[in-house]
């Protein structure tokens, strides 16, 4: 094999592996239901789904497919996945971090997944979600603007 063939094969392998490596672990659908979960187990939270569902049309209209919130240990713990690309930002000031993921399938189909959730924590999760959603909508608008902005050139 020539050096060029090896290089092309390596580039092709890297291109195929990148999407797999970039994916986050999916919530564990088999453990759906409210209640406590062991650390690392993702569970669907119907109480939080009821809280977020009215915001589904707003999230879908903004082009948001998902929001992943982490524990506040990084500068940009919130990841927003939109149809135009990702956006990242830190926790809003005054918000108490909570680990959750919101998946927006459609305007009327929203899921909220958490780890280590207990019904006693519902108010904390609701407050964290309410703090993150407005910033997520603004971040999605910025991503959309950048993606749809006419490019310079001839």
N, C-alpha and C positions, 0 to 999 in steps of 0.2 A: 504494500500500500504506500502511496506517495504521502508526503507531508500534507499536501492540500486535501487529499481524501480523508486523512485522519482528522484534520481541522474541521472539515465540513461535517463529518460524522459526530464530532464532539459538539459542534454548534447545534446540530439537529437534536441530539440527545438533551442538551441543556434547554432548548426551546420546548421540548415535550415535557421535561421534568418541572419546569418553572411553575406552571399552573398547579400541579400537584403539591409542590412544596409550599406554595403561597396560601393554600387553603387552610382555614382554621378548622379545628375539630367541630363537627356538627353536634348540635344538641342531641341527646340520647332519646329518641322518640319513644322507645320502649318503656321509659320510666315516667310517662306522663301522669300528672296528678298533683294536687296540692299537698303540702305537708313538708316535713323536713327531708332534706336530701343530704347524703354524705358528700363531703367536699369532692368536687370534680364531677358529680352526677348532675346533668342538666335535666330539669323537669319543667314541663309546661305548667304555667300558673294561671288557671282560669280566673282568679280574682283580679290579677293584673291585666289579663286580656280584656276583661270587662271595663277596666279603667282606661286602657289605651284604645279600645275599639272606636270610640267616638272621634278620635284623632286620625283614624285610618284614612279617610278621604284627604285630609291635609297632607299626610305623609306620602300617599300615593301621588297626589298632584305635584308634590315637590320632586318626584322621581326617586324617592327613597325606597330601597329594597330591604335594607336592614340597618340596625344600629347596634353596635356592640360596645358595652360599657364595662370597663375594667376597674380595678381597685384604687386607683389614685396614686400608684407608685411611679408612673411615668408622666412625662410632661404632657403628652397627648394620649390620654387613656380612652377617649371616645372615638370610635371609627364609624363613619357613615358610609354605607355602600349605596351608590346611586346608579341610575342607568347611564350616567355620563362619566362615572369614575368615582374613586374614593375620596373622602375628606377626613381629616383628623383634627381634633381639638381637645383641650384639657377640660377638666370639670369646671362648671360655672362657679364663681365665687359664692361661698356660703352653702353649697350643695354638699351633702354627706354622700360619699361614693358608695355605690352598691353594684354588684356584678349582675348584669342582665344582658339579654339579647332580645331585640325586637325584630321580628321577621314580618315584612309586609308583602303578602302574596298578591293582594288586590285591595282596593279601597275598603271593602267589607270583609276582608280576611286578614287579620293581624294576630300574630302569636307572640307571647312573651315567655322567655325561658330564663331560668335562674339556677344558681347553685346554692345550696345551703339555705334555702328559703324556709322560713317559719311564718305562720300566720301572724304572729306577734310583730314581725318585721314589715308588715304590709304598708304601714304609714311611711316608713323610711324608704321603701322601694317606690311608692307612689311619688314622694317628694323628689327623689332622684330622677325618676322618669320625667316628671313635670319640669324639672330644671334643664334636662338635656334636650327634650324635643324642640323647643324654640331655636336653640343654637344649631341643632341638626338641620332644621328647615332652612335656616340662613346659610349654613355651610353647603347644603345641596344647591341652593340658588347660585352661590359663588362658583361651584363646580360646573353647573349648567352654563353659566355666563362664559366661563373660560373655554368650555368645550364647543360652544356654538358661536363664539366670537369669530368674525371673518378674519382669516389669516392674511397678512400682508403679502405682497408679491404681485406678479403680473397676470 
